[in-house]
Amino acid sequence: MHVVIYTKENCNFCTKAKMHLLSKNIRYEELKLGSDFTKEQLLEIYPSVKTYPVIVIDGMNIGGTNELVKYLAEQVD
């Protein structure tokens, strides 16, 4: 499973998503707004994104933190 998380500073949902992945021993790549990408670059790739984090698993944007929890419950457990 290849996981990429697009995050921003001071984002509680971003922290929650990363902690959830760590609790499941799932490695992830974190990309940070302002240093790894711009808002415009993210919107070019995922035009419907409105909130952070943006979580991509195996190339598919699954949504944010709540969708991650649901996805992992269905896939991993």
C-alpha positions as CSV (number, residue, x, y, z in Angstrom):
1,M,0.0,0.0,0.0
2,H,1.5,3.3,-1.1
3,V,0.1,6.3,0.9
4,V,0.6,10.0,0.3
5,I,-0.8,12.6,2.6
6,Y,-1.0,16.3,1.5
7,T,-1.0,18.3,4.7
8,K,-0.7,21.9,5.9
9,E,0.5,23.5,9.1
10,N,-1.6,23.5,12.3
11,C,-4.1,21.0,10.9
12,N,-5.6,18.7,13.5
13,F,-7.2,16.4,11.0
14,C,-3.8,16.0,9.3
15,T,-2.2,15.0,12.6
16,K,-5.1,12.6,13.3
17,A,-4.7,10.9,9.9
18,K,-0.9,10.5,10.4
19,M,-1.4,9.1,13.9
20,H,-4.0,6.6,12.6
21,L,-1.6,5.4,9.9
22,L,1.2,5.0,12.5
23,S,-1.1,3.1,14.8
24,K,-1.7,0.6,11.9
25,N,2.0,0.4,11.1
26,I,1.4,1.9,7.7
27,R,4.2,3.9,6.2
28,Y,3.3,7.1,4.3
29,E,4.8,10.0,2.4
30,E,3.9,13.4,3.7
31,L,3.8,16.4,1.3
32,K,3.5,19.8,3.0
33,L,1.7,22.9,1.6
34,G,4.2,25.7,1.0
35,S,7.3,23.5,0.9
36,D,6.4,20.5,-1.3
37,F,3.4,21.9,-3.2
38,T,1.2,24.9,-3.7
39,K,-2.5,25.1,-3.4
40,E,-2.7,25.6,-7.2
41,Q,-0.6,22.5,-7.9
42,L,-2.8,20.4,-5.7
43,L,-6.0,21.7,-7.4
44,E,-4.5,20.9,-10.8
45,I,-4.2,17.2,-9.7
46,Y,-7.3,17.0,-7.5
47,P,-9.7,19.8,-8.6
48,S,-12.5,18.9,-6.2
49,V,-10.4,19.1,-3.0
50,K,-11.6,21.6,-0.4
51,T,-10.1,20.5,2.9
52,Y,-6.9,19.0,4.3
53,P,-5.5,16.4,4.5
54,V,-5.8,15.0,1.1
55,I,-5.0,11.3,1.3
56,V,-4.0,9.3,-1.7
57,I,-3.7,5.5,-1.5
58,D,-2.3,3.6,-4.4
59,G,-2.9,6.6,-6.7
60,M,-6.6,7.0,-5.7
61,N,-7.7,10.1,-3.7
62,I,-9.8,8.5,-0.9
63,G,-10.7,11.8,0.8
64,G,-9.7,13.1,4.2
65,T,-9.2,11.7,7.7
66,N,-12.7,10.2,8.2
67,E,-12.5,8.5,4.8
68,L,-9.1,7.1,5.8
69,V,-10.4,5.6,9.0
70,K,-13.3,4.0,7.1
71,Y,-11.1,2.8,4.2
72,L,-8.6,1.2,6.6
73,A,-11.3,-0.5,8.6
74,E,-12.6,-2.1,5.4
75,Q,-9.2,-3.0,3.9
76,V,-6.8,-3.8,6.7
77,D,-8.8,-5.1,9.7
